[in-house]
Amino acid sequence: MSKDFGEEVRKIIGKAKDERFLNRISNEEQTKMGLILPMFSAMGYDYSNPDEFSSEVPASINRKKDQRADYVIYN
């Protein structure tokens, strides 16, 4: 994590509390781009590096088929 983690998280939280910003977030993709991926970035993950981060990964949860993990971080 970067030493500016707290500052980055405060920025993201500020956006999440901004009613004008939230009114423009109307679907899952906009939420991902505006809030979720910036949070991963603030934590120091490179979400563009497939060796480090992946999305929509097939997963078996409680033996149910055709499920996916939204995000996977590889360490």
C-alpha positions as a Python dict, from the first residue, in 0.01 Angstrom:
ca = {
    (1, 'M'): (0, 0, 0),
    (2, 'S'): (119, 345, -76),
    (3, 'K'): (186, 593, 203),
    (4, 'D'): (-89, 811, 52),
    (5, 'F'): (-345, 535, 110),
    (6, 'G'): (-543, 733, 367),
    (7, 'E'): (-562, 1036, 142),
    (8, 'E'): (-672, 828, -157),
    (9, 'V'): (-940, 652, 47),
    (10, 'R'): (-1069, 987, 176),
    (11, 'K'): (-1102, 1106, -187),
    (12, 'I'): (-1297, 796, -283),
    (13, 'I'): (-1522, 828, 23),
    (14, 'G'): (-1575, 1195, -62),
    (15, 'K'): (-1694, 1095, -408),
    (16, 'A'): (-1922, 830, -259),
    (17, 'K'): (-2082, 1096, -37),
    (18, 'D'): (-2124, 1348, -318),
    (19, 'E'): (-2489, 1342, -420),
    (20, 'R'): (-2411, 1482, -767),
    (21, 'F'): (-2159, 1203, -826),
    (22, 'L'): (-2396, 936, -698),
    (23, 'N'): (-2678, 1062, -919),
    (24, 'R'): (-2458, 994, -1222),
    (25, 'I'): (-2376, 639, -1110),
    (26, 'S'): (-2657, 430, -1253),
    (27, 'N'): (-2514, 86, -1320),
    (28, 'E'): (-2259, -172, -1210),
    (29, 'E'): (-1994, -67, -1461),
    (30, 'Q'): (-2005, 297, -1350),
    (31, 'T'): (-1978, 186, -987),
    (32, 'K'): (-1677, -27, -1075),
    (33, 'M'): (-1501, 251, -1265),
    (34, 'G'): (-1583, 530, -1021),
    (35, 'L'): (-1545, 360, -684),
    (36, 'I'): (-1428, -1, -680),
    (37, 'L'): (-1124, 9, -911),
    (38, 'P'): (-995, 333, -756),
    (39, 'M'): (-1009, 161, -415),
    (40, 'F'): (-803, -133, -544),
    (41, 'S'): (-558, 115, -692),
    (42, 'A'): (-534, 301, -359),
    (43, 'M'): (-447, -33, -196),
    (44, 'G'): (-156, -64, -439),
    (45, 'Y'): (-298, -322, -678),
    (46, 'D'): (-247, -284, -1051),
    (47, 'Y'): (-586, -389, -1184),
    (48, 'S'): (-450, -374, -1541),
    (49, 'N'): (-193, -648, -1467),
    (50, 'P'): (-348, -995, -1526),
    (51, 'D'): (-70, -1158, -1321),
    (52, 'E'): (-184, -956, -1019),
    (53, 'F'): (-556, -895, -1064),
    (54, 'S'): (-847, -1047, -1253),
    (55, 'S'): (-1221, -1002, -1273),
    (56, 'E'): (-1517, -1228, -1345),
    (57, 'V'): (-1322, -1542, -1257),
    (58, 'P'): (-1514, -1872, -1265),
    (59, 'A'): (-1570, -1993, -910),
    (60, 'S'): (-1749, -2279, -744),
    (61, 'I'): (-1926, -2154, -434),
    (62, 'N'): (-2120, -2410, -232),
    (63, 'R'): (-2086, -2643, -532),
    (64, 'K'): (-2306, -2422, -748),
    (65, 'K'): (-2203, -2409, -1111),
    (66, 'D'): (-2171, -2104, -1333),
    (67, 'Q'): (-2076, -1865, -1057),
    (68, 'R'): (-1804, -1603, -1082),
    (69, 'A'): (-1592, -1407, -840),
    (70, 'D'): (-1616, -1036, -920),
    (71, 'Y'): (-1245, -983, -847),
    (72, 'V'): (-943, -1199, -766),
    (73, 'I'): (-610, -1066, -640),
    (74, 'Y'): (-310, -1288, -695),
    (75, 'N'): (-22, -1251, -449),
}
